[in-house]
Amino acid sequence: MKNLKGEGSRVYLGLVHHPINNKRGEVVTTSVTNLDIHDISRSCRTFGVTNYFLITPLKAQQELLKRILGHWNEDKASVYNPDRSDALNVARCVSSIDDALRSVVETEKKLGNPYQKPFVVVTGANFKQHDGLAEDLKEKLKIDKRPILLLFGTGWGLTAPVVEGADYRLGPIFGSSFDGYNHLSVRSAVAIYLDRLLGASESK
C-alpha cells in the first residue's frame, strides 16, 4: 500500500461512533472526543492516509466537529500551529459508514482509479487472536489495487452486522502482558495498526 501519490492502494480510515455496542451489548451512539480528532488525524497524516472519517449521525456532534476543523483552517490558527492544521486537513465528518464508503468511491473516481469499491477492514480488541494479520493484509494489498477503508470502533466495539459485512477482520493487538491484557485506547491502536500496514521498513 502507498499514500496518495503512490501507485498502490490508497488507505482511508473511519472512526465509528454509530452503530456501536455498549457494555451491555446494546447499539448506541458514542460521543466524539477532541483527542480522537487531533491525535488520529496526526497519525493518519504521518502514515499517508488519504482521508480520516469521523462517523456520527448526531447533528450536535457534527457541528462541533465542523467548528473544530474550521478553526484550524483559519489563517491565524494555521500560522500558529501549521503542523496541526496540516494534519486536520485529512479529517472529514460523515453521518454513516455508507457515507464514508460513498466518499471513498467519489475520491477514487476523481483520481482515476478503476478499482473504486473499497476493501473494508474492521478491527476490534475482542476479536480472536487468529483473525487476519496485518502482515498478510499488507501483502494482499500490494497486489489488490482497491482502496482500503479501515474501520475502528469506539465504546465497546463495532456491531455484529458491521463486522460480518466487512471484507477482512484484523486480529487484535497484543503486547507482552502475561495475562493477555489488550485494552489500548483507540488512538494507540490506530497508530500501531498504521505503522504495521504503512510504516517504512527499517534499513538493514
N, C-alpha and C positions, 0 to 999 in steps of 0.2 A: 504494500500500500504506500501511496505517496501523497503529498499535500496537493493543494490547489494547482500548483504549477507543474506537478509531476505527470507521469504518463499512466500510473496505476490507478487503483480505486481511490476515490475521494471518500473521506470519512466525515460523517455528521454525527452529532451526539444529542440525545434528548434526556432531560431530567424530568421524570414524570411525577406530577402532583395529583393526577387523576387519570384513570382509576387506580387506587392504591389500597392495600389491605391495612387495617389497624390491628392491634394485638389480639383482638377477638375474631379476626378473620372477616370483619365487615368491610364493605367497599366505601372508602371515604375520599375526601379531597384534603390534602395537606397544604400547609402554608409555605409560600416562597420565603426563603431566608436570604438576607443580604450577603452573608458569607458565601452561600452557594452561587449567587450571581457572580460575584467578583472572583472567587478562587477558582471555580471551574472554568470561567472564561479565560483566566490566565493559563490554566493547564491546556485548554483547547488551543489557544493561540501559540503556545510553546511547541505543541506537537503537530501543528498544521491542520487541525480540524477545520473544515470549511464553514460550518455553522453549528452553533450550540443553541438548541431549542429548550426554552423553559416552558413546560406544558402545563397549563392550568386553565380551567373554564371559568374561574371566578373573575368577574369584571373588576372588582376592587383590587385583586392581586395583579391583574393585567395593567391597571392604571398605575399601580406602584412601580411595576417593572418599567413601564414606559417613562415614568418620571426619572427613575434612576439612570436608565440608559440615555435618556435625553440630556440629563445633567452632564454626563461625561462626553457628550458630543458637542457641548458648548465650548466656545473658544477659550474662555477663562479656565475651565476645568482641564481641557486638553493641554493647555500650556503648563498648568500647574503640575499635572502628572500625565505626561504623554504616553507612558507605558501602560497605565491603567486604561486610558481612553482607547488605545490601540487594541488591547485585549478585548474590551467590551464591544468592539465592532463586530465580533463574530456572534454575539448573542442575539437571539430572536425570541419574541413572545408569541406563542401559538396556543390555541384553545384545546387542541386534542392531538393524539398521536396521528390520526388520519391527516390533520392539517400539516403536521411535520412531514409526513410522507409526501403529501402533495407539493410542499415547498421544495423538497429534495428533487422531485421529478421536474419541477419548473426550472430549478437551478441547473440541473443536468442538461435539460433541453437547450438552455441558453449557452451552455458550454460545449454543445455539440456532441454529447456522449450518447451513443446509441443504446447503451445498457442503462436505461433510465430507472427501472424498478429497483428500489433499494433492497439490499440484503439485510434483513432485520436481525439484530443480535440482542439478546437480553442477558441481564446479569442479576445475580442475587446471592446474598450471603448464605441463604438456606438451601441453595442448590446442592446436588450431590457432587462429591469431590471428583468423580469420574466423568462429569459432564465435560464439554469441549474445552480444550486447552487453548490458551492464547497463541501458543506457538503454531498449533495446527491451523488456526484461523488466519494467522499471518501468512502462512504458506499458501493456503487456499486462495487468498485474495491477491496474491501475486499473479495468479492465473485468471481468476474471475474478475472481470473489469467492472462489475456492477458497483455502484456506490454502497457504502455500508452505513446503516443507521444503528448506532449503539445506544440502547436504552438502559437507563438506570432508574431504579425506583427510590422513592422516599418512604417515610413511615415504616411499615413492616413488609414492604416489598411490592412488586408488581403482581397484579391479579392473575389468576389461572388462565383466563382467556387471552390475555396479552402474551403470557409465556408460551402457551400452546400454539398461538398463531405466529410465533417467530420462526425464522429460518435456522437459527443457531442459538444454543444456550451455553454461555461461558461458565466454566466451573468457578467456584468461589475462590477467594484469595485466602490462603493460609500462611501464617508465619511460622515461628518456631515455638509457640506456646505449647507446653506439654499437654494441656487439656483440650487443645483444638480451638481455643477462643479465636473468633474471627470477626468481631463486631467493629469494623472500621467505619469511620464517617464516610458518607458518600463522596465527599471531596477527596479524601485519601484514596478511596477505591478508584475513582476516576483517574487520578494521577498515575496510580500503579498500572492499571489496565492500559492506559495510553502509552506509557513507557514500554510495556511489553509488546504492544502492537506496532507502535510507530517510533520508538526510540532508536536513535542511531547506534549502530553496532560499535563496540569498543575496538579501537585499533590494536592489533596484536604486536 
